[in-house]
């Protein structure tokens, strides 16, 4: 699954366009490397998102195409 789509489905970032812009501006890293929005995400990957002074680090647990809002938190684990 594409990184920007995963960020939206997991609700780490609320909108796909915002996720896409964050990737384009170098605010998102995948396994320690700057990631493009088209990067493939798989279980075990580490995603780090920087917004202002806040940094969020999460490990991908599962990748699913569609998830209910209540179950979105089960797709990743905060580190």
Secondary structure by P-SEA (a helix, b strand, c coil): ccaaaaaaaacccccaaaaaaaaaacccccccccccccccccccbbbbbbcccbbbbbbbccccccccccccccccccc
